[in-house]
Amino acid sequence: MGHFMSDQEIEGHAKTQTTGKPVGTMERILADLRENGWRVAVHNDYRLDGRDMTFWLFTHKAGLFIQGEARTDLGALRICELQARKVFAPSP
């Protein structure tokens, strides 16, 4: 079984490199993803081992997908946002 990131791990991974502040609110993340061509394919809230969890899956017309799974919607969306940045990051 995979590792679920704790809220602290998500916060740590979801920092911008320039400001060190969290990358955004749930509404802004969703708007940015949609603006960049990502569409919600699946959003599911469930319980795992007695803990509330949420899962988001986005698809892109380029045939790509990103997903995030965490204890909160914001945590899962921050994971998706980070994955989207990696997918379309400029090459060095």
N, C-alpha and C positions, 0 to 999 in steps of 0.2 A: 504494500500500500504506500502511496506517496506521502510526502511530508506537507502538512498544512502550516502555512506561515502564521505565526502569532501576530497580534496587532502591533507589537513592538517591532517585529521584523519587517512588517509591511511599512510602518512609518520610516524605518531605517532605509529601506530600499526605495521609498517613494519621495526622496528628497531631490530637489534640483541641484545640479552641480554648481550653479552660480550663487544661489541664495541660501541653500541649506534648509529651506522651508518646504513643507508639504506642497505637492504639485497642484492640488486643487480640490474643489468641492465636487460632490457627486454630479451636480447639474452641469458644472463646467466640463468635467471629464466626458460626460455623455455628449455634450454639444461638440466638443473638440473631436471626439471619435467620429461622430456622424459627419461633421464638416470634412473630415479626411477620408470619407468613403466607407467607413466601417458601419455595419448594420447588425443589430441584435438578432442572433439566431436562436439563442436559448437563454432564459433567465429562470433559475430554479432556486427556491428556498426549501431547505430540508433539514432533518435532524440526523446527526451522525454520532453514535455513542452518547446520546443524551445532550448533544450540543447543537445549537442552531448554526447552520451554515448557509452560504449562498454561493451560487455558481453563475457566471456570465460567460457566454460564448459569442464572439462577433465574427462575421465573415466579411471579406472584401472582394470586390469584383475581379481583382487580380488573382483570385483563386487561393487566397490566404485566409488563415484564421488565427485568432488570439483568444485566450481564455484566462479567467481568474477565478479563484476559489478561496474564500476566506470566511471569517465569522460575521463580517458585515458587508453590506453592499459597497460601501466606500472602499473598504480594504480590497475587495475583489476587483473593483473598477480601477483602483490604482495599479494593481498588478497588470490589468489589461492595458492601461495607458503606457506603462513601462515597456510591455511587449511590443506595442504599436510603434513606440519610438525606436526600438531596436530593429524592427522590420524595415522601416524606411529611413534609418540613419544613413547619413552620407558615408561613403567609403573613404578610408584614410588615404 
